[in-house]
Amino acid sequence: MARLFRFSRTLMLGLAAFALPALAQAAAPAGDPAAGQALFKSRCAICHYVVEDGAPHPGPLLKGVVGRKAGTTAFKGYSPALKASGKVWSLATLDQFLALPSKVVPGTFMVINLPKDSERHDVVAYLATLK
């Protein structure tokens, strides 16, 4: 009986490991990556960048941001609040953060937001392409 319980528990944990990321991704609305790239260039690229170029930037590199823990790149300018947030950037958490960063992570240095749902969804869709 104990062996069956351990097998069932192991099977359930294994299935959850595959299902939970898919559920988190599904929670974020779909957007247009091409439109998001154009918006990124006009609204976000003032601080952020997507290709390592060796130059200093006011914000962190966003290549590979989806799935990454907040505040964990080599960028030195993260706020203590963001580093301590424990957030992992899924499509849904990026969507929430970009809507109103200071509400999602009080004390963040991120001051720009994207209040329009369609624009935010497009930018998040673009960020998801940066692997």
KEKE-3310 file (N, C-alpha, C; in steps of 0.2 Angstrom, whole numbers, plus 5000, padded with zeros to 4 digits):
npx = (5004:5010:5019:5012:5006:5017:5021:5009:5009:5022:5019:5008:5015:5024:5016:5010:5021:5023:5010:5007:5016:5010:4997:5000:5005:4994:4986:4989:4984:4983:4994:5001:5016:5024:5018:5021:5035:5037:5031:5039:5051:5048:5043:5050:5063:5071:5076:5078:5085:5088:5097:5113:5126:5137:5137:5133:5117:5101:5092:5088:5094:5082:5081:5076:5068:5056:5051:5062:5068:5064:5075:5088:5098:5114:5113:5115:5107:5095:5080:5080:5067:5062:5072:5069:5057:5053:5047:5043:5045:5032:5021:5009:5013:5021:5012:5004:5013:5018:5006:5004:5018:5022:5012:5012:5025:5029:5040:5048:5060:5055:5046:5038:5023:5011:4996:4986:4977:4978:4991:5000:4998:5003:5017:5021:5019:5029:5040:5040:5045:5059:5071)
npy = (4994:5006:5008:5010:5022:5030:5029:5034:5047:5052:5051:5061:5072:5073:5075:5087:5095:5097:5102:5114:5125:5126:5130:5142:5150:5150:5159:5171:5184:5183:5191:5202:5198:5206:5218:5221:5221:5233:5242:5240:5245:5259:5262:5255:5252:5263:5261:5247:5232:5220:5213:5208:5220:5225:5238:5251:5251:5258:5249:5232:5218:5210:5199:5182:5184:5178:5166:5168:5172:5186:5200:5194:5194:5200:5213:5228:5237:5234:5236:5234:5229:5223:5213:5206:5201:5188:5184:5176:5178:5175:5174:5179:5186:5195:5203:5208:5215:5225:5232:5240:5243:5248:5244:5230:5227:5235:5248:5246:5251:5253:5263:5266:5262:5251:5254:5251:5237:5230:5234:5231:5217:5214:5218:5209:5197:5199:5199:5186:5180:5181:5172)
npz = (5000:5004:4994:4983:4986:4986:4973:4966:4972:4966:4953:4952:4956:4945:4934:4938:4937:4923:4919:4927:4922:4909:4912:4919:4908:4900:4906:4903:4891:4873:4862:4848:4842:4833:4833:4846:4846:4839:4848:4859:4855:4854:4867:4877:4874:4878:4890:4891:4883:4870:4864:4868:4869:4875:4879:4892:4900:4906:4910:4913:4902:4892:4885:4885:4896:4900:4911:4919:4935:4944:4945:4944:4934:4928:4929:4938:4943:4949:4960:4977:4981:4970:4968:4980:4978:4973:4962:4947:4930:4921:4907:4912:4924:4919:4912:4922:4929:4920:4918:4930:4938:4951:4959:4959:4962:4975:4978:4967:4954:4942:4932:4921:4913:4905:4901:4892:4888:4875:4870:4880:4880:4867:4869:4879:4872:4862:4870:4874:4863:4864:4866)
capx = (5000:5014:5023:5007:5005:5023:5020:5004:5012:5027:5015:5005:5020:5027:5011:5010:5027:5021:5004:5007:5019:5006:4992:5002:5006:4987:4982:4990:4980:4987:4995:5004:5023:5026:5016:5024:5041:5037:5030:5045:5056:5046:5042:5054:5070:5074:5080:5079:5088:5086:5103:5119:5130:5142:5136:5129:5110:5098:5088:5091:5093:5076:5081:5076:5065:5050:5054:5067:5067:5065:5081:5093:5103:5120:5112:5117:5102:5088:5078:5079:5060:5061:5076:5066:5050:5052:5043:5046:5042:5028:5017:5004:5016:5024:5006:5002:5018:5018:5000:5006:5023:5023:5007:5013:5031:5030:5047:5052:5062:5052:5041:5034:5018:5008:4990:4981:4978:4981:4998:5003:4998:5008:5024:5022:5020:5036:5045:5040:5049:5066:5074)
capy = (5000:5012:5008:5012:5029:5034:5029:5039:5054:5054:5052:5067:5078:5074:5078:5094:5099:5098:5105:5120:5130:5127:5134:5149:5153:5151:5164:5178:5185:5183:5197:5201:5200:5211:5225:5222:5224:5241:5246:5239:5250:5266:5263:5251:5252:5269:5258:5240:5230:5213:5210:5210:5224:5228:5245:5251:5252:5260:5244:5225:5214:5206:5192:5176:5186:5174:5160:5170:5175:5194:5203:5189:5195:5203:5220:5230:5243:5232:5239:5229:5227:5218:5207:5202:5199:5181:5183:5173:5181:5171:5179:5182:5190:5201:5207:5211:5220:5230:5236:5245:5240:5250:5241:5223:5226:5241:5250:5245:5257:5253:5269:5266:5256:5250:5253:5248:5230:5227:5236:5227:5210:5214:5218:5202:5192:5200:5197:5178:5177:5183:5166)
capz = (5000:5005:4988:4978:4988:4984:4965:4965:4973:4962:4946:4952:4956:4939:4930:4940:4934:4916:4918:4930:4918:4904:4915:4920:4901:4897:4910:4899:4885:4867:4858:4842:4844:4828:4835:4852:4845:4837:4854:4863:4852:4855:4874:4882:4872:4881:4896:4891:4877:4869:4862:4872:4865:4879:4881:4898:4899:4912:4913:4912:4896:4892:4881:4890:4903:4902:4914:4923:4942:4944:4948:4944:4929:4930:4929:4945:4945:4952:4966:4982:4981:4964:4970:4985:4976:4972:4956:4941:4925:4916:4903:4916:4929:4915:4910:4928:4931:4915:4919:4935:4941:4958:4963:4959:4966:4978:4978:4961:4951:4935:4933:4915:4913:4899:4904:4887:4888:4869:4869:4885:4878:4862:4871:4882:4866:4859:4875:4874:4857:4865:4869)
cpx = (5004:5017:5018:5006:5011:5023:5015:5006:5017:5024:5012:5009:5023:5022:5010:5016:5026:5015:5004:5010:5014:5000:4994:5003:4999:4984:4984:4987:4985:4988:4999:5011:5026:5024:5020:5031:5042:5036:5036:5050:5055:5045:5047:5061:5074:5079:5082:5082:5087:5092:5109:5124:5136:5142:5132:5121:5106:5094:5091:5090:5086:5076:5081:5072:5059:5053:5059:5065:5069:5072:5087:5098:5109:5119:5112:5111:5095:5087:5078:5072:5060:5066:5073:5059:5048:5048:5047:5042:5039:5025:5012:5007:5019:5018:5004:5007:5018:5012:5001:5011:5023:5017:5009:5020:5032:5037:5051:5054:5059:5046:5036:5029:5015:5000:4985:4983:4981:4988:5002:5004:5003:5015:5025:5023:5027:5041:5046:5044:5057:5069:5081)
cpy = (5006:5013:5011:5020:5033:5034:5034:5046:5056:5055:5059:5073:5079:5077:5085:5098:5101:5103:5113:5126:5131:5131:5141:5153:5154:5157:5171:5178:5185:5190:5196:5203:5205:5218:5226:5224:5231:5245:5246:5245:5257:5267:5260:5252:5258:5266:5251:5238:5223:5209:5212:5214:5227:5235:5246:5253:5254:5254:5237:5223:5210:5200:5187:5178:5181:5167:5162:5173:5182:5195:5198:5189:5199:5211:5222:5235:5240:5235:5233:5226:5221:5212:5203:5199:5192:5179:5180:5175:5176:5176:5183:5187:5196:5206:5211:5217:5226:5235:5242:5242:5242:5246:5233:5222:5233:5242:5248:5251:5258:5258:5269:5260:5256:5249:5250:5241:5227:5229:5232:5219:5209:5214:5212:5197:5193:5197:5189:5176:5178:5177:5166)
cpz = (5000:4998:4983:4980:4985:4976:4963:4966:4968:4955:4946:4952:4949:4934:4931:4937:4927:4915:4921:4925:4912:4906:4916:4913:4899:4900:4907:4893:4879:4865:4852:4843:4839:4831:4842:4851:4843:4844:4859:4861:4854:4863:4879:4881:4875:4886:4894:4884:4876:4866:4866:4867:4869:4881:4888:4896:4906:4915:4910:4905:4897:4888:4886:4896:4905:4905:4919:4930:4941:4948:4948:4938:4932:4931:4937:4947:4948:4958:4971:4983:4976:4966:4975:4984:4975:4966:4951:4935:4920:4912:4907:4921:4925:4914:4916:4930:4926:4916:4924:4940:4949:4962:4964:4963:4969:4980:4972:4958:4944:4936:4926:4915:4906:4901:4899:4887:4881:4868:4874:4882:4872:4864:4875:4877:4863:4864:4875:4868:4859:4869:4869)
residu = (MET:ALA:ARG:LEU:PHE:ARG:PHE:SER:ARG:THR:LEU:MET:LEU:GLY:LEU:ALA:ALA:PHE:ALA:LEU:PRO:ALA:LEU:ALA:GLN:ALA:ALA:ALA:PRO:ALA:GLY:ASP:PRO:ALA:ALA:GLY:GLN:ALA:LEU:PHE:LYS:SER:ARG:CYS:ALA:ILE:CYS:HIS:TYR:VAL:VAL:GLU:ASP:GLY:ALA:PRO:HIS:PRO:GLY:PRO:LEU:LEU:LYS:GLY:VAL:VAL:GLY:ARG:LYS:ALA:GLY:THR:THR:ALA:PHE:LYS:GLY:TYR:SER:PRO:ALA:LEU:LYS:ALA:SER:GLY:LYS:VAL:TRP:SER:LEU:ALA:THR:LEU:ASP:GLN:PHE:LEU:ALA:LEU:PRO:SER:LYS:VAL:VAL:PRO:GLY:THR:PHE:MET:VAL:ILE:ASN:LEU:PRO:LYS:ASP:SER:GLU:ARG:HIS:ASP:VAL:VAL:ALA:TYR:LEU:ALA:THR:LEU:LYS)
# end
